[in-house]
Amino acid sequence: MLLFVPIIFVRGQGDQYVYSAQQVPAEPVGIVFGAGVDGDRPSSYLAGRLDLALQLWHAGKIRVFLVTGDNSTPTYNEPKAMRDYLEAHGVPADLIVLDYAGFDTWQSCDRAKQVFGVNRAIAISQAFHVPRAVYLCRAAGIVTYGVGDPNGLNEGPQSEWIKDNLREVAAAFNAVYQATLQPSPTFLGPRDNGVTQALAAAGLP
């Protein structure tokens, strides 16, 4: 039973701020978390997150996008693939901000606050992941609500569903550690005014 204490805690902290796409409070920034790419193409999970972000944008729930993911090697670039996907679906380039050093959920949240100055946001991910994302972003000091792609758990074989949920059980241990001790991200770097500029382009102060 002790194995499940962290995930019960993390889910309990995060779930209270998770809404449907129709009911989530509007916030200026949508944080879209990376989830793997095949070359320049988003994985099915990542495409689901991006489609959900587009839905929220068209509904006026978010005004700009912060796409955060892994660009640890020259041949692997999640944020670029995410930007290209959003642009191909009609989002102006000046409304999309890229974080190339979001190597895990905590680092994405911490950098959103410390580097990009995000104070309020909607976290966008798969339904099984979004409570942890909300929990960690709130621990980083961002007023965060979450919306999860409801189709994520139904994609692929049952073994994938089992793997994703087991991974969340393990990840909850690390999430509690990160939220409590708040380790510095791998790359912090200088302040980036990309989100401020994107909000101005969207007509927000």
Accessible surface in RSA format (square Angstrom, percent):
REM  Atomic radii and reference values for relative SASA: ProtOr
REM  Chains: A
REM  Algorithm: Lee & Richards
REM  Probe-radius: 1.40
REM  Slices: 20
REM RES _ NUM      All-atoms   Total-Side   Main-Chain    Non-polar    All polar
REM                ABS   REL    ABS   REL    ABS   REL    ABS   REL    ABS   REL
RES MET A   1   185.24  95.9 145.95  96.6  39.29  93.5 114.29  97.2  70.95  94.0
RES LEU A   2   151.28  84.3 145.17 103.9   6.12  15.4 145.43 102.1   5.85  15.7
RES LEU A   3   101.83  56.7  95.14  68.1   6.69  16.8  98.52  69.2   3.31   8.9
RES PHE A   4    92.26  46.2  92.26  57.1   0.00   0.0  92.26  55.9   0.00   0.0
RES VAL A   5    80.60  53.0  78.98  71.5   1.61   3.9  79.88  69.4   0.72   1.9
RES PRO A   6    18.04  13.2  15.55  14.2   2.50   9.1  18.04  14.9   0.00   0.0
RES ILE A   7    19.32  11.0  19.25  14.3   0.07   0.2  19.25  13.9   0.06   0.2
RES ILE A   8   112.14  63.8 105.17  78.3   6.97  16.8 108.71  78.3   3.43   9.3
RES PHE A   9    93.89  47.0  86.54  53.6   7.34  19.1  92.86  56.3   1.03   2.9
RES VAL A  10     2.78   1.8   2.78   2.5   0.00   0.0   2.78   2.4   0.00   0.0
RES ARG A  11    66.38  27.9  66.38  33.8   0.00   0.0  20.44  27.9  45.94  27.8
RES GLY A  12    44.32  54.7   0.00   N/A  44.32  54.7  32.98  90.5  11.34  25.4
RES GLN A  13    75.11  42.0  72.70  53.1   2.41   5.7   2.68   5.7  72.43  54.9
RES GLY A  14     0.00   0.0   0.00   N/A   0.00   0.0   0.00   0.0   0.00   0.0
RES ASP A  15    73.05  51.2  62.32  62.0  10.73  25.4  25.71  60.5  47.34  47.2
RES GLN A  16   105.39  58.9  74.16  54.2  31.23  74.4  37.43  79.7  67.96  51.5
RES TYR A  17    60.95  28.5  60.95  34.7   0.00   0.0  27.71  20.8  33.24  41.0
RES VAL A  18    46.27  30.4  26.41  23.9  19.87  47.9  26.41  22.9  19.87  53.9
RES TYR A  19    79.50  37.1  68.41  38.9  11.09  28.9  43.76  32.9  35.73  44.0
RES SER A  20    49.55  41.9  34.72  46.3  14.83  34.2  42.23  89.9   7.32  10.3
RES ALA A  21    12.42  11.4   6.95  10.7   5.48  12.5   7.43  10.5   5.00  13.2
RES GLN A  22   128.82  72.0 107.18  78.3  21.64  51.5  65.25 138.9  63.57  48.2
RES GLN A  23   134.59  75.3 113.92  83.3  20.67  49.2  33.84  72.0 100.74  76.4
RES VAL A  24     0.15   0.1   0.00   0.0   0.15   0.4   0.00   0.0   0.15   0.4
RES PRO A  25    48.53  35.4  38.38  35.0  10.15  36.9  48.53  40.1   0.00   0.0
RES ALA A  26    64.33  59.1  41.23  63.6  23.10  52.6  41.38  58.3  22.94  60.8
RES GLU A  27    12.88   7.4   7.31   5.5   5.56  13.2   4.30   8.3   8.58   7.0
RES PRO A  28    38.70  28.2  36.36  33.1   2.33   8.5  38.26  31.6   0.44   2.7
RES VAL A  29     2.56   1.7   2.56   2.3   0.00   0.0   2.56   2.2   0.00   0.0
RES GLY A  30     0.00   0.0   0.00   N/A   0.00   0.0   0.00   0.0   0.00   0.0
RES ILE A  31     0.00   0.0   0.00   0.0   0.00   0.0   0.00   0.0   0.00   0.0
RES VAL A  32     0.00   0.0   0.00   0.0   0.00   0.0   0.00   0.0   0.00   0.0
RES PHE A  33     6.12   3.1   6.12   3.8   0.00   0.0   6.12   3.7   0.00   0.0
RES GLY A  34    21.49  26.5   0.00   N/A  21.49  26.5   0.93   2.5  20.56  46.1
RES ALA A  35    29.65  27.3   3.97   6.1  25.68  58.4  17.65  24.9  12.01  31.8
RES GLY A  36    19.84  24.5   0.00   N/A  19.84  24.5  18.62  51.1   1.21   2.7
RES VAL A  37    20.41  13.4   0.43   0.4  19.98  48.1   1.77   1.5  18.65  50.6
RES ASP A  38   113.80  79.7 105.92 105.4   7.88  18.6  31.72  74.7  82.08  81.9
RES GLY A  39    53.09  65.5   0.00   N/A  53.09  65.5  38.51 105.7  14.58  32.7
RES ASP A  40   104.37  73.1  90.48  90.1  13.89  32.8  22.60  53.2  81.77  81.5
RES ARG A  41   176.46  74.1 176.10  89.8   0.36   0.9  53.93  73.7 122.52  74.3
RES PRO A  42    28.77  21.0  12.55  11.4  16.22  59.0  12.55  10.4  16.22 100.8
RES SER A  43    35.64  30.1  27.42  36.6   8.22  18.9  35.63  75.9   0.01   0.0
RES SER A  44    77.34  65.4  60.80  81.1  16.54  38.1  44.94  95.7  32.40  45.4
RES TYR A  45    26.58  12.4  26.35  15.0   0.23   0.6  25.69  19.3   0.89   1.1
RES LEU A  46     0.00   0.0   0.00   0.0   0.00   0.0   0.00   0.0   0.00   0.0
RES ALA A  47    21.95  20.2  21.95  33.9   0.00   0.0  21.95  30.9   0.00   0.0
RES GLY A  48    13.61  16.8   0.00   N/A  13.61  16.8  11.06  30.4   2.55   5.7
RES ARG A  49    11.08   4.7  11.08   5.6   0.00   0.0   0.00   0.0  11.08   6.7
RES LEU A  50     0.00   0.0   0.00   0.0   0.00   0.0   0.00   0.0   0.00   0.0
RES ASP A  51    67.17  47.0  60.67  60.4   6.50  15.4  27.52  64.8  39.65  39.5
RES LEU A  52    12.01   6.7   8.72   6.2   3.29   8.3  11.38   8.0   0.64   1.7
RES ALA A  53     0.00   0.0   0.00   0.0   0.00   0.0   0.00   0.0   0.00   0.0
RES LEU A  54    12.92   7.2  12.92   9.2   0.00   0.0  12.92   9.1   0.00   0.0
RES GLN A  55    83.64  46.8  75.47  55.2   8.17  19.5  36.95  78.6  46.70  35.4
RES LEU A  56     0.51   0.3   0.42   0.3   0.09   0.2   0.51   0.4   0.00   0.0
RES TRP A  57    52.15  20.9  43.48  21.0   8.68  20.4  33.31  17.8  18.84  30.6
RES HIS A  58   133.55  73.0  97.72  67.9  35.83  91.7  70.39  72.5  63.16  73.5
RES ALA A  59    67.56  62.1  30.35  46.8  37.21  84.7  42.89  60.4  24.67  65.3
RES GLY A  60    41.05  50.6   0.00   N/A  41.05  50.6  26.58  72.9  14.47  32.4
RES LYS A  61    41.89  20.4  41.63  25.5   0.26   0.6  14.77  13.3  27.11  28.9
RES ILE A  62     0.58   0.3   0.00   0.0   0.58   1.4   0.06   0.0   0.52   1.4
RES ARG A  63    89.97  37.8  89.19  45.5   0.78   1.9  20.64  28.2  69.34  42.0
RES VAL A  64     0.26   0.2   0.26   0.2   0.00   0.0   0.26   0.2   0.00   0.0
RES PHE A  65     0.26   0.1   0.00   0.0   0.26   0.7   0.11   0.1   0.16   0.4
RES LEU A  66     0.42   0.2   0.42   0.3   0.00   0.0   0.42   0.3   0.00   0.0
RES VAL A  67     0.00   0.0   0.00   0.0   0.00   0.0   0.00   0.0   0.00   0.0
RES THR A  68     0.57   0.4   0.04   0.0   0.53   1.3   0.04   0.1   0.53   0.8
RES GLY A  69     1.26   1.6   0.00   N/A   1.26   1.6   1.26   3.5   0.00   0.0
RES ASP A  70    37.97  26.6  37.97  37.8   0.00   0.0   6.84  16.1  31.13  31.0
RES ASN A  71    43.84  30.2  27.11  26.2  16.73  40.3   0.02   0.1  43.82  42.4
RES SER A  72    72.61  61.4  37.79  50.4  34.81  80.2  30.87  65.7  41.73  58.5
RES THR A  73    62.90  44.7  59.44  60.3   3.46   8.2  60.17  80.8   2.73   4.1
RES PRO A  74   138.94 101.3 100.71  91.8  38.23 139.0 111.40  92.0  27.54 171.2
RES THR A  75   127.45  90.6  96.21  97.5  31.24  74.4  82.15 110.3  45.29  68.5
RES TYR A  76    65.91  30.8  65.77  37.4   0.14   0.4  55.09  41.4  10.82  13.3
RES ASN A  77    34.08  23.5  30.88  29.8   3.20   7.7  12.22  29.4  21.86  21.1
RES GLU A  78    14.39   8.3  14.39  10.9   0.00   0.0   0.00   0.0  14.39  11.8
RES PRO A  79     0.00   0.0   0.00   0.0   0.00   0.0   0.00   0.0   0.00   0.0
RES LYS A  80    74.90  36.5  74.90  46.0   0.00   0.0  56.03  50.4  18.88  20.1
RES ALA A  81     2.39   2.2   0.69   1.1   1.70   3.9   1.43   2.0   0.96   2.5
RES MET A  82     0.00   0.0   0.00   0.0   0.00   0.0   0.00   0.0   0.00   0.0
RES ARG A  83    67.41  28.3  67.41  34.4   0.00   0.0  10.35  14.1  57.06  34.6
RES ASP A  84    49.87  34.9  43.29  43.1   6.58  15.6  26.75  63.0  23.11  23.1
RES TYR A  85    41.82  19.5  36.40  20.7   5.43  14.1  29.57  22.2  12.26  15.1
RES LEU A  86     0.00   0.0   0.00   0.0   0.00   0.0   0.00   0.0   0.00   0.0
RES GLU A  87    68.18  39.1  52.19  39.5  15.99  38.1  14.27  27.6  53.90  44.0
RES ALA A  88    85.86  78.9  42.66  65.8  43.20  98.3  54.69  77.0  31.17  82.6
RES HIS A  89    87.62  47.9  68.01  47.3  19.61  50.2  54.01  55.7  33.61  39.1
RES GLY A  90    53.48  65.9   0.00   N/A  53.48  65.9  35.99  98.8  17.48  39.2
RES VAL A  91     4.14   2.7   0.00   0.0   4.14  10.0   0.31   0.3   3.83  10.4
RES PRO A  92    62.98  45.9  51.97  47.4  11.01  40.0  62.88  51.9   0.10   0.6
RES ALA A  93    62.39  57.4  48.11  74.3  14.27  32.5  48.24  67.9  14.15  37.5
RES ASP A  94    88.18  61.8  71.39  71.1  16.79  39.7  44.25 104.1  43.93  43.8
RES LEU A  95    16.66   9.3  16.66  11.9   0.00   0.0  16.66  11.7   0.00   0.0
RES ILE A  96    13.36   7.6   0.00   0.0  13.36  32.2   0.00   0.0  13.36  36.2
RES VAL A  97    13.67   9.0  10.90   9.9   2.76   6.7  13.67  11.9   0.00   0.0
RES LEU A  98    28.30  15.8  14.37  10.3  13.93  35.0  14.37  10.1  13.93  37.5
RES ASP A  99     0.61   0.4   0.09   0.1   0.52   1.2   0.52   1.2   0.09   0.1
RES TYR A 100    95.62  44.6  91.93  52.3   3.69   9.6  67.66  50.8  27.96  34.5
RES ALA A 101     9.80   9.0   9.75  15.0   0.05   0.1   9.75  13.7   0.05   0.1
RES GLY A 102     7.59   9.4   0.00   N/A   7.59   9.4   0.00   0.0   7.59  17.0
RES PHE A 103    61.66  30.8  32.75  20.3  28.92  75.2  33.02  20.0  28.64  82.0
RES ASP A 104    55.90  39.2  43.84  43.6  12.06  28.5  40.70  95.8  15.21  15.2
RES THR A 105    13.93   9.9   9.20   9.3   4.72  11.3   1.34   1.8  12.58  19.0
RES TRP A 106     3.09   1.2   2.60   1.3   0.49   1.1   2.60   1.4   0.49   0.8
RES GLN A 107    21.54  12.0  21.54  15.7   0.00   0.0   3.27   7.0  18.27  13.9
RES SER A 108     2.80   2.4   2.50   3.3   0.30   0.7   0.00   0.0   2.80   3.9
RES CYS A 109     0.00   0.0   0.00   0.0   0.00   0.0   0.00   0.0   0.00   0.0
RES ASP A 110     8.70   6.1   8.70   8.7   0.00   0.0   0.00   0.0   8.70   8.7
RES ARG A 111    21.65   9.1  21.65  11.0   0.00   0.0   0.00   0.0  21.65  13.1
RES ALA A 112     0.07   0.1   0.00   0.0   0.07   0.2   0.07   0.1   0.00   0.0
RES LYS A 113    63.02  30.7  58.90  36.1   4.11   9.8  37.41  33.7  25.61  27.3
RES GLN A 114    84.89  47.5  65.29  47.7  19.60  46.7  27.65  58.8  57.24  43.4
RES VAL A 115     5.67   3.7   5.20   4.7   0.47   1.1   5.67   4.9   0.00   0.0
RES PHE A 116     7.09   3.5   4.01   2.5   3.08   8.0   4.01   2.4   3.08   8.8
RES GLY A 117    18.94  23.4   0.00   N/A  18.94  23.4   3.59   9.9  15.34  34.4
RES VAL A 118     2.85   1.9   0.15   0.1   2.70   6.5   2.85   2.5   0.00   0.0
RES ASN A 119    88.27  60.9  82.84  80.1   5.43  13.1  24.34  58.6  63.93  61.8
RES ARG A 120   102.76  43.1 100.54  51.2   2.22   5.3  39.23  53.6  63.53  38.5
RES ALA A 121     0.00   0.0   0.00   0.0   0.00   0.0   0.00   0.0   0.00   0.0
RES ILE A 122     0.00   0.0   0.00   0.0   0.00   0.0   0.00   0.0   0.00   0.0
RES ALA A 123     0.00   0.0   0.00   0.0   0.00   0.0   0.00   0.0   0.00   0.0
RES ILE A 124     0.00   0.0   0.00   0.0   0.00   0.0   0.00   0.0   0.00   0.0
RES SER A 125     0.00   0.0   0.00   0.0   0.00   0.0   0.00   0.0   0.00   0.0
RES GLN A 126     0.00   0.0   0.00   0.0   0.00   0.0   0.00   0.0   0.00   0.0
RES ALA A 127    40.44  37.2  30.61  47.2   9.83  22.4  31.29  44.1   9.15  24.2
RES PHE A 128     6.08   3.0   1.34   0.8   4.74  12.3   5.93   3.6   0.15   0.4
RES HIS A 129    11.30   6.2  11.30   7.9   0.00   0.0   8.88   9.2   2.42   2.8
RES VAL A 130     1.24   0.8   1.24   1.1   0.00   0.0   1.24   1.1   0.00   0.0
RES PRO A 131     5.10   3.7   5.10   4.6   0.00   0.0   5.10   4.2   0.00   0.0
RES ARG A 132    32.65  13.7  32.27  16.4   0.38   0.9   3.00   4.1  29.64  18.0
RES ALA A 133     0.00   0.0   0.00   0.0   0.00   0.0   0.00   0.0   0.00   0.0
RES VAL A 134     0.00   0.0   0.00   0.0   0.00   0.0   0.00   0.0   0.00   0.0
RES TYR A 135    25.03  11.7  22.22  12.6   2.81   7.3  17.82  13.4   7.21   8.9
RES LEU A 136     0.30   0.2   0.30   0.2   0.00   0.0   0.30   0.2   0.00   0.0
RES CYS A 137     0.00   0.0   0.00   0.0   0.00   0.0   0.00   0.0   0.00   0.0
RES ARG A 138    69.43  29.2  52.80  26.9  16.63  39.6  23.25  31.8  46.18  28.0
RES ALA A 139    30.51  28.1   7.27  11.2  23.24  52.9  19.52  27.5  10.99  29.1
RES ALA A 140    13.67  12.6   0.00   0.0  13.67  31.1   2.51   3.5  11.17  29.6
RES GLY A 141    42.82  52.8   0.00   N/A  42.82  52.8  29.71  81.5  13.11  29.4
RES ILE A 142     2.13   1.2   0.00   0.0   2.13   5.1   0.29   0.2   1.84   5.0
RES VAL A 143    52.72  34.7  51.59  46.7   1.13   2.7  52.45  45.6   0.27   0.7
RES THR A 144     0.00   0.0   0.00   0.0   0.00   0.0   0.00   0.0   0.00   0.0
RES TYR A 145    36.25  16.9  36.25  20.6   0.00   0.0   5.89   4.4  30.36  37.4
RES GLY A 146     0.00   0.0   0.00   N/A   0.00   0.0   0.00   0.0   0.00   0.0
RES VAL A 147     2.68   1.8   2.68   2.4   0.00   0.0   2.68   2.3   0.00   0.0
RES GLY A 148    13.67  16.9   0.00   N/A  13.67  16.9   2.01   5.5  11.66  26.1
RES ASP A 149     7.40   5.2   7.35   7.3   0.05   0.1   0.06   0.1   7.34   7.3
RES PRO A 150    96.23  70.1  79.60  72.6  16.63  60.4  83.52  69.0  12.71  79.0
RES ASN A 151    87.82  60.6  87.82  84.9   0.01   0.0  13.44  32.3  74.38  71.9
RES GLY A 152     0.03   0.0   0.00   N/A   0.03   0.0   0.00   0.0   0.03   0.1
RES LEU A 153    52.80  29.4  44.75  32.0   8.05  20.2  45.12  31.7   7.68  20.7
RES ASN A 154   122.37  84.4  90.42  87.4  31.95  76.9  31.51  75.8  90.85  87.8
RES GLU A 155    51.20  29.4  44.06  33.3   7.15  17.0  32.24  62.4  18.96  15.5
RES GLY A 156    61.83  76.2   0.00   N/A  61.83  76.2  29.40  80.7  32.43  72.6
RES PRO A 157    91.27  66.5  77.82  70.9  13.45  48.9  89.99  74.3   1.28   7.9
RES GLN A 158   135.89  76.0 121.71  89.0  14.18  33.8  39.00  83.0  96.89  73.5
RES SER A 159    74.96  63.3  64.79  86.5  10.17  23.4  50.33 107.2  24.63  34.5
RES GLU A 160    48.23  27.7  46.74  35.4   1.49   3.5  13.89  26.9  34.34  28.0
RES TRP A 161   107.59  43.2 106.60  51.6   0.99   2.3  98.32  52.4   9.27  15.0
RES ILE A 162    78.72  44.8  77.85  58.0   0.87   2.1  78.65  56.6   0.07   0.2
RES LYS A 163   116.91  57.0 112.97  69.3   3.94   9.4  71.39  64.3  45.52  48.5
RES ASP A 164     1.22   0.9   1.19   1.2   0.03   0.1   0.03   0.1   1.19   1.2
RES ASN A 165    36.36  25.1  35.46  34.3   0.90   2.2  18.21  43.8  18.15  17.5
RES LEU A 166   114.24  63.6 109.09  78.0   5.16  13.0 109.41  76.8   4.84  13.0
RES ARG A 167   122.96  51.6 115.93  59.1   7.03  16.7  58.91  80.5  64.05  38.8
RES GLU A 168     3.76   2.2   3.31   2.5   0.45   1.1   0.01   0.0   3.75   3.1
RES VAL A 169    17.94  11.8  17.88  16.2   0.06   0.2  17.88  15.5   0.06   0.2
RES ALA A 170    65.25  60.0  53.89  83.2  11.36  25.8  58.00  81.7   7.25  19.2
RES ALA A 171    20.31  18.7  12.45  19.2   7.86  17.9  19.27  27.1   1.04   2.8
RES ALA A 172     0.83   0.8   0.83   1.3   0.00   0.0   0.83   1.2   0.00   0.0
RES PHE A 173    93.87  47.0  84.65  52.4   9.22  24.0  87.36  53.0   6.51  18.6
RES ASN A 174    73.73  50.8  69.01  66.7   4.72  11.4  23.72  57.1  50.01  48.3
RES ALA A 175     0.76   0.7   0.23   0.4   0.53   1.2   0.76   1.1   0.00   0.0
RES VAL A 176    45.97  30.2  45.97  41.6   0.00   0.0  45.97  39.9   0.00   0.0
RES TYR A 177   109.52  51.1 102.30  58.2   7.22  18.8  73.81  55.5  35.70  44.0
RES GLN A 178    15.20   8.5  15.20  11.1   0.00   0.0   0.52   1.1  14.68  11.1
RES ALA A 179    14.85  13.7   5.04   7.8   9.81  22.3   5.30   7.5   9.55  25.3
RES THR A 180    98.60  70.1  69.28  70.2  29.32  69.9  61.09  82.1  37.51  56.7
RES LEU A 181   118.37  65.9  93.48  66.9  24.89  62.6  96.23  67.6  22.14  59.6
RES GLN A 182    91.06  50.9  73.10  53.4  17.96  42.8  18.26  38.9  72.80  55.2
RES PRO A 183    43.07  31.4  32.37  29.5  10.70  38.9  43.03  35.5   0.04   0.3
RES SER A 184    96.76  81.8  70.26  93.8  26.50  61.0  31.38  66.8  65.37  91.6
RES PRO A 185    10.12   7.4   0.31   0.3   9.82  35.7   0.72   0.6   9.41  58.5
RES THR A 186    87.13  62.0  53.85  54.6  33.28  79.3  46.39  62.3  40.74  61.6
RES PHE A 187   124.02  62.0 120.78  74.8   3.25   8.5 124.00  75.2   0.02   0.1
RES LEU A 188    69.49  38.7  61.87  44.3   7.63  19.2  61.87  43.4   7.63  20.5
RES GLY A 189    54.30  67.0   0.00   N/A  54.30  67.0  32.42  89.0  21.88  49.0
RES PRO A 190   120.01  87.5 104.61  95.4  15.40  56.0 116.85  96.5   3.16  19.7
RES ARG A 191   167.85  70.5 136.33  69.5  31.52  75.1  53.84  73.6 114.01  69.1
RES ASP A 192    57.89  40.6  52.01  51.8   5.88  13.9  11.46  27.0  46.43  46.3
RES ASN A 193    87.36  60.2  82.29  79.5   5.07  12.2  26.22  63.1  61.14  59.1
RES GLY A 194    14.52  17.9   0.00   N/A  14.52  17.9  12.86  35.3   1.65   3.7
RES VAL A 195     4.54   3.0   4.54   4.1   0.00   0.0   4.54   3.9   0.00   0.0
RES THR A 196    89.28  63.5  86.76  88.0   2.52   6.0  59.61  80.1  29.67  44.9
RES GLN A 197   108.89  60.9 100.75  73.6   8.14  19.4  39.12  83.3  69.77  52.9
RES ALA A 198     2.68   2.5   1.34   2.1   1.34   3.1   2.18   3.1   0.50   1.3
RES LEU A 199    28.30  15.8  28.30  20.2   0.00   0.0  28.30  19.9   0.00   0.0
RES ALA A 200    65.74  60.4  47.58  73.4  18.17  41.3  49.74  70.0  16.01  42.4
RES ALA A 201    55.25  50.8  12.51  19.3  42.73  97.2  25.64  36.1  29.61  78.4
RES ALA A 202    17.32  15.9   2.21   3.4  15.10  34.4  10.62  15.0   6.70  17.7
RES GLY A 203    63.30  78.1   0.00   N/A  63.30  78.1  35.03  96.1  28.27  63.3
RES LEU A 204    47.47  26.4  42.47  30.4   5.01  12.6  43.59  30.6   3.88  10.4
RES PRO A 205   165.31 120.5 102.29  93.2  63.02 229.1 143.33 118.3  21.98 136.6
END  Absolute sums over single chains surface
CHAIN  1 A     9507.2       7511.0       1996.2       5649.5       3857.7
END  Absolute sums over all chains
TOTAL          9507.2       7511.0       1996.2       5649.5       3857.7
